[in-house]
Amino acid sequence: MKKKISIVGIQTIPTSDKQANLANALELADEAFETYKHVDMLVLPEYFYNVVPRSEVDLVGAYPDEVKEAFAERAKKHSCHIIAGTVANRKEDGCVYNTAIMFDRKGDVVGEYSKTHLFDVLDAIGGVKESDFIARGENLTVIDTDFGKVGIIICYDIRFPELARTLALKGVKYLFVPSAFFSPRGDHWQDILRVTALQNSMYVMGVNLFGKLNETSAFCGRSLIADPWGVAVATASDKAGIIQAYIDIDYADTIANTVGTFHNRVPSLYDI
């Protein structure tokens, strides 16, 4: 039998209370570890800890130790990779970034990614552009694991196919997408996740917030795991909860070879 891994997404409901948000996320994470016994990758949503209003951005400090310590402990205890959603944090250059960090099975931080495509459209957060208070990241992230290469992108990044394709060409087989994707565009969210998986012969897991934070910010939930055929193999209901799938680590290569997504490319024609 081919080796399989277990991947889990935690869909949370945001509040303005950071400690309550962290406690709720940890409760669901612990439930997942208890339910599934063995988990290879656990992922949380974008801004699961602190959805930062523009008016409070000056209060944002370095990446909080309480988040690092809580997930490092669980990664080590359960021998699990963890992508701790994203957290707004101030780096040494004085700017605030929207950053996901990843822990390995020993609880060590093995990579991080700061969002590169900032949400500056549609007046979806009361006319405030994300770039008004969040600095754009400058680097892609590919992390080697014992089951293959992992890529991380964040929410609005999923609308830019060049990004996922670039990661696929770097050998990424598993793309994880912590998100705070707005309601009511749940059809866009789930369709883009599935199409990204299909076009790049990779597993894609989008882990979203759900619920209404305030009058201008409501999130559509509907977290989803798509296989390399673009088939949704797990989806979340409209509530806080857990999605999980056992996935075949050889399947992405099998599909890529079946449909010729990569070896039939004609790069000389592409101006990207």
Secondary structure, 3 states (H helix, E strand, C coil): CCCEEEEEEEECCCCCCHHHHHHHHHHHHHHHHHHHCCCCEEECCCCCCCCCCHHHHHHCCCCCHHHHHHHHHHHHHHCCEEECCCEEEECCCCCEEEEEEEECCCCCEEEEEECCCCCCCCCCCCCCCHHHCCCCCCCCCEEEECCEEEEECCHHHHHCHHHHHHHHHCCEEEEEEEECCECCCHHHHHHHHHHHHHHHCCEEEEEECEEECCCCCEEECCCEEECCCCCEEEECCCCCEEEEEEEECCHHHHHHHHHCCCCCCCHHHCCC
